[in-house]
Amino acid sequence: MNQIDIGAILAYALGLLMLYALGRMLLGPIRLVLKLIYNAVVGGLMLVLLNFIGNYVGLHIALNPLNALIVGFLGIPGVLLLIALNSIL
């Protein structure tokens, strides 16, 4: 009859627990990066669409690094912020 070593079972359980904890710690930064990428893509598309449609209305927002950062971090609210700043200034 084979005996089950309780130490080996506890070592496997601890290893699985540590693997789970490591996965949870790495998931947070990945979510943040994916959210920033999503905001950048959606905001950039909105900015290009706004410039395309804005040519007919007389609204144009320059594509420069500062505007790209604002739109990249904020997404659609960043585009709205740039429109508001453009109309104020």
Secondary structure, DSSP 8 states (H G I E B T S, - for coil): -----HHHHHHHHHHHHHHHHHHHHHHHHHHHHHHHHHHHHHHHHHHHHHHHHHHHHT------HHHHHHHHHHSHHHHHHHHHHHHH-
